[in-house]
């Protein structure tokens, strides 16, 4: 589907893509049960939407529009790049590198949220709910306000907000902030 839409739906089964390309949008959905796995890459000229009844695992996702990822269980991502917004939700999230041209939003409902490198042209909101795991970020750079919220603890490296505040909230502790972290306008 190099010039058009890529749309796949599986009911009570998995979707496995080695290499996928769509000229416009890519929409992958599993219903009932079933995981989504992108073994090598999924590249779309428009929006990418992944809706998994179980896990969503991807090596590389690149979108000329927005990226929306929803998984009932875990989201595991190597690299995800969106020209627009990037919104990911799962019981737990582990991502190596994410980049959003506008808004970055990541929510782990019950487990940990682990992010290697994150970049947002606008606001960045990372939320870790539930009693298991913690919010871990190696590096986050937001063009707008960076809001990091955890129902447990936060273990952070460098967090920067060039056009807004850095707002860090944790039920337990916030540790590990790297030297040079930008606290201009920070609410700690």
C-alpha positions in Angstrom: 0.0 0.0 0.0 2.8 2.4 -0.9 0.5 5.0 -2.4 -2.6 4.6 -0.4 -4.1 3.4 2.9 -2.9 0.4 4.9 -5.7 -1.0 7.0 -5.6 -4.3 8.8 -8.0 -5.7 11.4 -7.7 -9.1 13.2 -10.3 -10.5 15.5 -8.9 -13.0 18.1 -5.6 -13.0 16.2 -2.3 -11.2 15.9 -1.1 -8.7 13.3 2.6 -9.2 12.3 4.2 -6.8 9.8 7.9 -7.1 8.9 8.1 -3.9 6.7 5.0 -1.8 6.0 4.5 1.3 4.0 1.5 3.5 3.3 1.3 6.7 1.2 -1.5 8.0 3.4 -2.7 6.5 6.7 -1.9 3.2 8.4 -4.5 1.7 10.7 -3.8 -1.6 12.5 -6.4 -3.0 15.0 -6.8 -6.3 16.9 -10.1 -7.1 18.5 -11.0 -9.6 21.2 -7.4 -10.7 21.6 -4.2 -10.4 19.7 -1.1 -8.4 19.6 0.4 -6.0 17.0 4.1 -6.5 16.1 6.0 -4.4 13.7 9.3 -6.4 13.3 11.2 -3.9 11.1 9.3 -0.8 10.2 6.0 0.9 9.4 6.3 4.2 7.5 3.2 6.3 6.6 2.8 9.6 4.8 -0.2 10.3 7.0 -1.5 9.2 10.5 -0.6 5.9 12.1 -3.1 4.3 14.4 -2.3 1.1 16.3 -5.1 -0.4 18.5 -4.1 -3.7 20.2 -6.2 -6.0 22.3 -3.0 -7.2 23.9 0.6 -5.9 23.3 1.9 -3.4 20.7 5.5 -4.0 19.9 7.3 -2.0 17.2 10.9 -1.5 16.1 10.4 1.6 14.0 7.2 3.7 13.3 7.5 6.9 11.3 4.5 9.1 10.4 4.1 12.2 8.3 1.0 13.0 10.5 0.0 11.9 14.0 0.7 8.6 15.8 -1.8 7.0 18.2 -0.9 3.8 20.0 -3.3 2.1 22.4 -2.6 -1.4 23.9 -4.6 -3.2 26.5 -1.3 -4.6 27.8 2.3 -3.4 27.1 3.6 -0.9 24.5 7.2 -1.7 23.5 8.8 0.7 21.0 12.2 1.1 19.6 11.8 4.4 17.7 8.6 6.3 17.0 8.5 9.5 15.1 5.5 11.7 14.3 5.4 14.9 12.4 2.4 15.9 14.5 1.3 14.5 17.9 2.3 11.2 19.4 -0.1 9.7 21.9 0.7 6.3 23.5 -1.3 4.4 26.2 -0.8 1.0 27.6 -0.7 -0.9 31.0 3.1 -0.3 30.7 5.3 1.5 28.2 9.0 1.0 27.3 10.3 3.2 24.5 13.8 3.8 23.3 13.3 7.0 21.3 10.2 9.1 20.6 9.8 12.3 18.7 6.6 14.4 18.2 6.5 17.5 16.1 3.8 18.9 18.4 2.4 17.2 21.5 3.9 14.1 23.2 1.6 12.2 25.5 2.4 8.9 27.1 0.3 7.1 29.8 1.1 3.9 31.6 -2.1 2.7 33.3 -0.8 0.2 35.8 2.9 -0.5 35.3 6.1 1.3 34.6 6.8 4.0 32.0 10.4 3.9 30.7 11.6 6.4 28.1 15.1 6.7 26.7 15.0 9.9 24.7 11.9 12.0 24.1 11.4 15.2 22.0 8.3 17.3 21.6 7.9 20.4 19.6 5.1 21.4 22.0 4.0 20.1 25.3 5.2 16.7 26.7 3.0 14.9 29.3 4.1 11.6 30.8 1.8 9.9 33.2 2.5 6.7 35.2 -0.6 5.4 37.1 -1.0 2.3 39.3 1.2 0.8 42.0 3.7 -1.1 40.0 6.9 0.3 38.4 8.1 3.8 38.2 8.5 6.7 35.7 12.0 6.6 34.2 13.3 9.1 31.7 16.9 9.4 30.4 16.3 12.6 28.4 13.3 14.7 27.6 13.2 18.0 25.7 9.9 19.8 25.2 9.2 23.0 23.3 6.3 23.7 25.7 5.5 22.6 29.2 6.9 19.2 30.3 4.6 17.5 32.8 5.8 14.3 34.5 3.4 12.6 36.9 3.9 9.3 38.8 1.7 7.5 41.3 5.0 6.0 42.6 8.5 7.4 42.0 10.4 9.1 39.2 14.0 8.4 38.2 15.0 11.1 35.7 18.1 12.1 33.7 17.9 15.4 31.8 14.5 17.2 31.5 14.2 20.5 29.6 11.4 22.7 28.7 12.4 25.6 26.3 9.0 27.2 26.1 7.2 26.4 29.3 7.5 25.0 32.7 8.8 21.6 34.0 6.2 20.2 36.3 7.3 17.0 38.3 4.9 15.2 40.6 5.5 11.9 42.3 3.7 10.2 45.2 7.1 9.0 46.6 10.3 10.5 45.2 12.0 12.2 42.3 15.7 11.2 41.9 18.6 11.3 39.5 18.1 14.6 37.8 21.2 15.3 35.7 23.5 18.3 36.0 22.3 20.9 33.6 18.6 20.1 33.8 16.6 23.2 33.0 14.6 24.3 36.0 13.6 27.7 34.6 10.0 28.1 35.7 10.0 24.6 37.2 7.3 23.5 39.7 8.9 20.7 41.8 
